[in-house]
Amino acid sequence: MPRMTVQTGMILEELVRDPSAAKYGLELMKAAHLKSGTVYQILARLEGAGWLTSEMEDPAVHEAERRPRRRLYRLTAEGAEQARRVVSGTAFQHHSARARRLLAEGGLT
């Protein structure tokens, strides 16, 4: 099991909203209101634990949109199940509310 921090829970919360959807790092950063150094470390831990898979997007997509190629992350079946457990847990709900208050005040990264 990967190390479970409030920030990890916040990333899982975003991923579990649509467990079959592929998301990219910047999208998760904005949704969770976290910094890139935090998000990419979490994504690497989750992928290492088998909760996520990642792949580079189709080159035709980023070329057509004239932007850099994105790495897309998707929950595995096990990851989706574990993420639902984490996000629905009482402790996470409590810490998540506190973390969101701190983020609003600029105190959590």
C-alpha positions in Angstrom: 0.0 0.0 0.0 1.4 3.4 -0.9 2.0 6.0 1.8 -1.3 7.7 2.4 -1.2 11.4 3.0 -3.9 13.9 2.8 -2.5 15.1 -0.6 -2.5 11.5 -1.8 -6.1 11.2 -0.8 -6.9 14.4 -2.7 -5.4 13.0 -5.9 -7.3 9.7 -5.4 -10.5 11.7 -4.9 -10.0 13.4 -8.3 -9.1 10.1 -10.0 -12.1 8.2 -8.5 -14.6 10.7 -9.8 -14.4 8.9 -13.1 -12.2 5.8 -12.5 -12.0 4.8 -16.2 -10.9 8.2 -17.4 -7.3 9.1 -18.2 -6.1 12.3 -16.5 -2.8 14.2 -16.9 -0.7 15.7 -14.2 -1.6 19.4 -14.7 -5.3 18.5 -14.7 -4.9 16.8 -11.4 -2.7 19.6 -10.0 -5.4 22.2 -10.8 -8.3 20.0 -9.5 -6.6 19.1 -6.2 -4.9 22.5 -5.8 -1.5 21.0 -5.3 1.9 21.8 -6.6 3.6 19.8 -9.4 6.4 18.4 -7.2 3.8 17.0 -4.8 1.5 15.6 -7.5 4.1 13.9 -9.6 5.7 12.2 -6.6 2.2 10.9 -5.6 1.5 9.7 -9.1 4.8 7.8 -9.2 4.1 6.2 -5.8 0.6 5.1 -6.9 1.9 3.7 -10.1 4.6 1.8 -8.3 2.0 0.3 -6.0 0.0 -0.8 -9.0 -2.9 1.6 -8.3 -2.3 3.5 -11.6 -1.0 2.9 -15.0 0.4 5.6 -17.3 1.0 6.0 -20.9 2.0 8.8 -23.3 -0.9 10.2 -25.3 -1.2 9.6 -29.0 1.2 11.9 -30.8 -1.5 13.0 -33.3 -3.5 14.5 -30.4 -0.8 16.8 -29.1 0.5 17.7 -32.6 -3.0 18.7 -33.7 -3.4 20.8 -30.6 0.1 22.2 -30.9 1.2 21.5 -27.4 3.6 19.2 -25.6 2.7 15.5 -25.3 1.0 14.5 -22.0 1.5 11.5 -19.8 -2.0 10.1 -19.0 -2.7 8.3 -15.7 -5.6 5.9 -15.1 -6.7 3.9 -12.1 -6.3 0.1 -12.3 -9.2 -2.0 -11.1 -7.4 -2.6 -7.8 -6.5 1.1 -7.6 -10.1 2.2 -8.2 -11.3 -0.2 -5.4 -8.6 1.0 -3.0 -9.2 4.7 -3.9 -12.9 4.4 -3.2 -12.1 3.0 0.3 -9.6 5.8 1.1 -11.9 8.6 -0.2 -15.0 7.2 1.6 -13.1 6.8 4.9 -14.1 9.0 7.8 -10.5 10.0 8.6 -9.9 11.2 5.0 -13.2 13.1 5.0 -12.1 15.0 8.1 -8.5 15.6 6.9 -9.7 16.6 3.4 -12.0 19.3 4.8 -9.1 20.7 6.9 -6.7 20.5 4.0 -9.1 22.4 1.7 -9.3 25.1 4.3 -5.5 25.3 4.5 -5.3 25.4 0.7 -7.7 28.3 0.6 -5.4 30.1 3.1 -2.2 29.1 1.1 -0.9 26.8 3.8 -0.7 23.4 2.1 1.5 22.3 -0.8 
